[in-house]
């Protein structure tokens, strides 16, 4: 969806400085762009603690919260990725973004979608951005839980269900079933839902699909045991950032033990210690002849 020309005000727009991986939930920011029509207002600020939903891999939902100016508070209805053509100031949002990240002449930004009444905000105004901390934390737990679960699933399958060496290995050195087979992954509060396709290509790569499906309950039990062993220690999690911009690479890094640091490219928000999860419960379900689903619940 492109922005409307009904009410548009803009100044030089620079890439958004992101703070959603810094355990920051409130900050003051300068308005760089405001664009409003009868149904919504798009607000861009120089920095933000809000995590937007990705237009490329929308696995992690947008944060919730409010934007405040003085005593007036506006609900953040959605938080999206946008790109501004710097020569014209034109903003394109989500699926309408026509360029790849870091394309010269374009600034990738976090777009806060507010109600149309927020058109009262102007460029160069100072606003306060406040994220719903409890909601973001629930997504952070669900997202970290999903990473832990797929690593455990990879480990269990690598022990008994591959008949030949697979080219792809995960950060723990196991055959990367998750990378080969994952179709979708969606994070919701305290839950990660992963869908996998067990097609002909995966069989050719060496996975014993029939044997796997026959023993799905046993695999589920073993995955839960691996996770329980991993969570017995309150190890640390951190986000490694290669820059402050939305398009800079970010990595989820988990200190599994004294000798093992797991690093996974990831743009979401996450926990800081495994003790925040307390416990996880994984359930594997066969959906049809070629698809299984893994639900990873955070038990609190």
Secondary structure as GFF3:
##gff-version 3
##sequence-region A 1 300
A	DSSP	beta_strand	7	10	.	.	.	ID=ss1
A	DSSP	beta_strand	17	18	.	.	.	ID=ss2
A	DSSP	beta_strand	26	36	.	.	.	ID=ss3
A	DSSP	beta_strand	41	45	.	.	.	ID=ss4
A	DSSP	beta_strand	47	48	.	.	.	ID=ss5
A	DSSP	beta_strand	65	69	.	.	.	ID=ss6
A	DSSP	beta_strand	72	75	.	.	.	ID=ss7
A	DSSP	beta_strand	78	85	.	.	.	ID=ss8
A	DSSP	beta_strand	90	93	.	.	.	ID=ss9
A	DSSP	three_ten_helix	94	96	.	.	.	ID=ss10
A	DSSP	beta_strand	106	114	.	.	.	ID=ss11
A	DSSP	three_ten_helix	116	120	.	.	.	ID=ss12
A	DSSP	beta_strand	126	131	.	.	.	ID=ss13
A	DSSP	alpha_helix	133	160	.	.	.	ID=ss14
A	DSSP	alpha_helix	177	181	.	.	.	ID=ss15
A	DSSP	beta_strand	182	188	.	.	.	ID=ss16
A	DSSP	beta_strand	191	197	.	.	.	ID=ss17
A	DSSP	alpha_helix	200	205	.	.	.	ID=ss18
A	DSSP	alpha_helix	209	214	.	.	.	ID=ss19
A	DSSP	alpha_helix	216	230	.	.	.	ID=ss20
A	DSSP	beta_strand	237	241	.	.	.	ID=ss21
A	DSSP	beta_strand	250	257	.	.	.	ID=ss22
A	DSSP	beta_strand	260	265	.	.	.	ID=ss23
A	DSSP	three_ten_helix	274	276	.	.	.	ID=ss24
A	DSSP	beta_strand	279	286	.	.	.	ID=ss25
A	DSSP	beta_strand	291	299	.	.	.	ID=ss26
###
